[in-house]
Amino acid sequence: MAVTTTAMSSGLNANIVRDADCNATSEDNVRSGAATVYAVDIDNTANAAISYIKFYDAAAPTIGTTVPVMILPAPASTRQVYLMPQGLASIFATALSFAGLTVGGTTGTTGPTSDVIVLVATN
């Protein structure tokens, strides 16, 4: 996966984490320690099926076993943007990691067929 982190020039002291190929391999510890999420942009236009981006409060979650603290769906062939203007902080106390799967819930270890591009605004 190609993951990049870019600092935002704003009063939030935040970064944009971009994963150009979000799949069943977790992006571990993209934010070490407590994290606040302000927005998530999921581009699932390359897939004919729904994709689920699962977020974990763990530095190295085991996909299919570790319980996600947040799951955001992206319908088939769409781009979905989730905004959290006040920031979502209370669920990420340890670390921020995420992965892209084809089923919701805790189980599931299969990633989407094609690339899912995910951007996360976090500090």
N, C-alpha and C positions, 0 to 999 in steps of 0.2 A: 504494500500500500504506500502511496505517496502522501505523506502528511507534512503540512507546513504550518508554522505559527507566525502570524504577523501582528505586530503591535498596532493597536488602534490609536489614532490621535484624537482622544476625547478625554473628558473629565472622569471617565470610569476606570482608567488605568487597566483597560481590558485588552484582550487579544482575540484574534480570529484564528481558530484552529480549522484547517481545511484538509479533509480526507478525500482525495480524488477517486478512491476505489474502496468505499466502505463495504466490508464483507464480514464473514463469520470469524475472521481473525481479529481479536480485540485490539483496539488502539489503546494500549496501556498507558496509564498515568500521564495523559496529555496535560493535566494540571495536577501537580503534586500538592497535597494538603487540601485545606478547605477551598472550595470553589463556588462561585456564583455564576449561573448561566442566565444570560440575558436574551438570547435568541438562538434558534436552530433553523437552518435552511437545508431542506432535503430535496435534492434533484433526482427523482426516480423516473425521469422521462424515458430512459433506455430500457425499462422493464415493463413487461406485459402483466405483471402481478404485483400485488401490494408488497411493500418492504417495511420492516419494522426496525427502527434504530433504537437500540437498547443502551441505556446509560447505567453505569455502575459506580457505586461509592467504594471502589476498591482499586488498588494500584495494578493488580494483575488478575482480573476475574477469569474464572473458568467458564467458558461459554457453554450453556446448556445446564449448568449446575448453580452458578452464582446467581442470586436473585437480583434482577435489575431494580433500580429505584425509580426509573422512569422509562416508559416505552412510548415512542412517538411513531405513529403510522404514516406512511406516504402511499396514497393510492396509486394504482397502476398508471403508468404513463403520465405522471403529473409531477409538479414541483410544489412542495408544501413548506410553508414558513410558519414557525411558531415563535411568537413574541412574548417575552416575560419582562415588561418594562420596569418592574420593581426589582427584578432579579430573583432567581430561584436558588437560594443558598442553603437552606436547612437540610437538604437531602445529600449534599456532597461535603461531608466532614473530613474524610480521609484522603480521597483522590477523585479524579474524574477520568473515567475510561468509557469507551463505547464500541459497539459493533453493529453490523447490519445483518438481519436475519429474515427468513421468509415466514416465520410464525411468531405470534405474540407470546406473552407469558415468559416463564423461566426457561422452559425446554426449547429445543430446536438448536441445531448446529449447522444448518445449511444456509449459506449466503445467497443473495440475489444472483440471478443469471448474468446480468450485465452490471456495469459500473453504476454505483449510487454515489453521488457527490454530496458530501455533508460539510456544512460550515457551522461552527459553534462559536458564538460570542461569549467569552468567559473571562473572569479575572482570577 
